[in-house]
Amino acid sequence: MPQIALHLLLASALIGCTLGIITGLIPGLHVNNVAILLIAISPTLLQHGISPVCIAIIIIANAVAHTFLDFIPSIFLGAPEAETALAVLPGHRLLLEGRGVEAIRLSALGSAGSVIVALGLVLPLSALFRHVYPVLNQYMGWILLLIALIIIGTEPGERIDPWETKLKYKGYAALVFLLSGTLGILSFTRASLMHPVIALGEPSILFPLLSGLFGASMLVISLVTKSTIPKQVKTRFKLSKRKVARGIFTGSLAGSLVAWLPGVSPAVATVMTRLAVKEGGEDSSREFIVAVSGVNTANAIFGLIALYIIQRPRSGAMVAVKSIVDPNVWDMPLIVLLLTVIVGVSILSYFATIFIGDHASKILFRTSYSKLSAAVLLCIGIMVVLFTGLFGVVVFTTAMVIGMLPSYLKVRKTHSMGALLLPLILYFFDVFTW
């Protein structure tokens, strides 16, 4: 590892952390946008004496900080990314109960706790996946198919109904899964039709797809039912230490596992986490928020470890790091340095998330929720037009309609993750590529 001045390392970490806060708070602005920008300007930075390692630190710090802050727009605005989509509903439920601050603090706790757990899992999982990940990849299609069948098969429906009636809800669940999955397939295979007005790197079809399924659909229902946001209060966590620890470990393990697998996104890990955290009651919603937060942060950490161990990048950020840092530079001291940066950035991001979440809740209380929902819908729609063009609008509108079905059919919103699961299943069975 090359020798780098301490002040440059600290400055790089702070810059990356600040960028992560910005990308986390602005829906539609992703870590990959920053990574692409840094790749583009890296020749200029190198000419001015900025080390490739410093650029890598900015990218990694940005990616980690983003996983803390992106829950704020997901919970308060209903504008999720793939990794936080499933957390929208329980987070929104707490928001409408006046506990939006608690939801944000639970997510911050889950992300911070996952850093500790993930670091503890580095050695055993590195040793394990060095040998077995090619085998898992070979059967990944069957694994994902099994996950999809379990999601549909465990749909409880209305708990007071007899078994015969519950079969109806499983049919509704399959319908939502297939409709969202079909939309996902059409979206991915026709993504080239996107013609953004403003190009921020490669346009992502996930933004209109997931925002429609999980964010906009919820906002429309809130408008129709005339939901109001009560005063947000700061309270102690209504979740036992055992469940907090279980949520952190479950999410960290799921996020760590998928970081090694090609073609499998953290969104799949959130589905796995939903299966591990049983639904029913307020505690399960809180534990799930903790777990999903852990998924995202652990995945960011293990993306770095996977790059070091098997030399395969598993995210856009790691692709950027690999393209900037010479392979000959990678050694254990560099990994220790980058993990130290991750720990430091995580501490800063934890307090930034709590601070911003507290102030966001105060602003929300002084605002009409109907007007806010309408404004957020309008803003998301404008961003869809600007970043994905007319095709993105079609995907967004269709996804919004499908996303409303679970609420009216009284089934879990988890089934809308078919938008990602079904295309991935067909991809691993070589039915189609995108």
Buried (B, 14 or more C-beta within 10 A) or exposed (E): BEEBEEEBBEBBBBBBBBBBBBBBBBBBBBBBBBBBBBBEEBEEBBEEEBBBBBBBBBBBBBBBBBBBBBBBBBBBBBBBBBBBBBBBBBBBBBBBBBBBBBBBBBBBBBBBBBBEBBBEBBEEBBEEBEEEBEEBBEEBBEBBBEBBEEBBEBBBBEEEBEEEEBEBBBBBBBBBBBBBBBBBBBBBBBBEBBEBEEEBBEBBBBBBBBBBBBBBBBBBBBBEEEBEBEEBEEEEBEBEEEBBBBBBBBBBBBBBBBBBBBBBBBBBBBBBBBBBBEBEEBBBBBBBBBBBBBBBBBBBBBBBBBBBBBEBBBBBBBBBBBEBBEEEEBEEEBBEBBBEBBBBBBEBBBEBBBEBBBEBBEEBBEEEBBEBBBBBBEBBBEBBBBBBBEBBBBBBBBBBBBBBBBBEBBBBBBBBBBBBBBBBBBBBEEEEEB
